[in-house]
Amino acid sequence: MNRLDKWMEQSSRRVAQQTSRRNFLTRLSGLLVGGAAIPVLPVARAAEHSTASIPDESMLEGSIGDPTSCDYWRHCSIDGFACSCCGGSQTSCPPGTELAVVTWIGTCRNPIDGIDYIISYNDCCGKSSCGRCLCNRNEGDKPMYIPPKSNDINWCQGIDNNVYHCTVAAVLGRAVEE
């Protein structure tokens, strides 16, 4: 134990001799200023705007307002079975399945307000394919070498059970024009 005490004493003396109070204050102020800049990063601003209201779908009539139809407005870039036909909804997986952690996105125009919304297509995994309401709409689909916008990938690879069951189409928020 005596060697440990001597080593700690020598180490602390060496640090005290090689650094000054001014150096310590400089580093501390840099850390505080850098920490204060974190909320202004684009991720923080995007998180604030992600609370955009989900469009009112109560006025939609016919197949464009039916979540079990391939013509449903949110299904503009879907490729798979709609979870609305498989015991789930547009935002939740059916019982016994698990939401994939990775997703592809699309931008669909709401026919009521004419605004484009970002739609997150998440696969529900863990059971064999649903087999109902197969939709293959490829509006805005990109090649597989642009994964976030490709609907041809099995997105269940990121979880334990990679068997595909169905796909949900959740509204993330309004799309911003560039």
N, C-alpha and C positions, 0 to 999 in steps of 0.2 A: 504494500500500500504506500510505502514511503516513496518508491520510484514514481508512482502515479502522481502523487502530490508534487514532487519536484518537476515532473514533466509539465503538469498543468501550470505551475508557477512560471516556469521558463517560457511556455507558450504565451501566456497572458502578458508577460513582460515584453516579449518580442513584438506582439501586436501593439501594445501601448507605445513602444518606441518607434514603430514604423508608421503609425497613423496619428493624425492630429484631430483635435475637436472640429476644426474647420472642415477637414475631409469627411468626418462623420456627418456633420450637418449638411454638407453638399450632397452626399449620397441619400440621406434621409429626405431632404427636400425634393430631390429628383424622384424618389419613390412615391412621395405624396402627390406630386404634380402628375406623374405618370398614372397613378391610380385614379386621380380625378378625371383623367381623359378617357377612361374606359367607357363611361356611359354615352359618350358621343360617337362611339364606333358605329358603323352601319348596322351591325347586328342588333344593337340596342334600339336604334331607330326603327328597324324593321319589326322588332318585337312590339314596340308601342303601336305601330300601325296595323298589326295583325288582328287587332280586336275589331276590325271592320265588320259592319253588320252583315249578316247572312241575308241574301235577298228573300223577299216574301214570295213564296211559291203557291199561296192559296188561290191566286187568280189564274193559274195555269190550267188549261183544259186540254183534254185529249191526250194523245200519246206523249206530247212534249212535256206534260206535267205528271206523267205516270212513271214512278221510279222502277217499275217492272218492265218498261218498254225500252228498246234500244234507241228510240227517238227522244228519250228524256234529255232535257237540255244539258244536264251535267255529264252525260255519256258521250260527249263529242270526241273523246280520245280514248275511250275504253276498249280493251281487248280482253275479253273473258266473260265469266258469268257474273251477272249483277247480283250482289248479296241481298237485294230487296226480294228476290225470288227464292232465296235459299234460307230464309229464316232470320236474316239480319236486316239492316237498314242501310241508308246511304252513309251513315257515320259509324256504324258498329257491326262487328262480325257476328255471325250466327254462333249459338252455343257450341262449345267443343272445338272452336277454332281460335287461332291467335293472330293478331294483327302483325303483319310484317313490319320490321323496323325501317326498311328502306322503301322508297316510293318513286313513282314517276309522276310528272305533273303535266297538266294541260291548261289551256286557257279557253273557256267556253263563254259564249255570249248569252246572257239571260234575256229571253224574248220579251219580258215585261218591261224592264227598265232600259234595255239596250246597252247595258254595261258588261264589260268582259270581267270574268272572275277567274282566279287561279283555283284549279281543281286538283286535289291530291288524290291520286288513285293508289290505294293501298290494297295489297292482296291479303286475304285471310287464308291462313294455312293450318294444316294439321289434320284435315279430313280429305277424302278423295273428292274429285271434282263434283261440283253441284249438279251439273248437267242441265240446268234450266236457265233460260234467258241468256243464251250466248250472244254477245254483242261484239262486233269487230269493226269499230269506227276508228279510223286512223287520221283524223284531222289534226294536223300539227305533229304527227309522229315523225321522229327523226331516226336515222340509222342507229344500229346497236353501238357504234363507237361514240355516240352521244347519249350515254345511259340515262341521265335524268329525264330525257324527253322521248325515250324509246319504250313502247309498250310491249315489245316482243321478248322481254327478259323475264325469267322466273324470279320474281322479287322475294320469294320465300327463302332464298339462300341464306339470309342473315339470321335465321332463328333455328331452333333445334329440329323441328319437324318441317322439312321443306316441301311437303305435298301441298299443291295449290288446290283451293276450294272455290273461292269467289273473290270479287273485287268490290270495294266500297269507293264512293266518289264524294269526298268531303270538300266543302268550300273553305279555302284558306283565307280569302279576302279579295279585294278588288285588284285587278291587274292595273299597273301603272304604265301609261304610254311613255315611250322613250322620246 
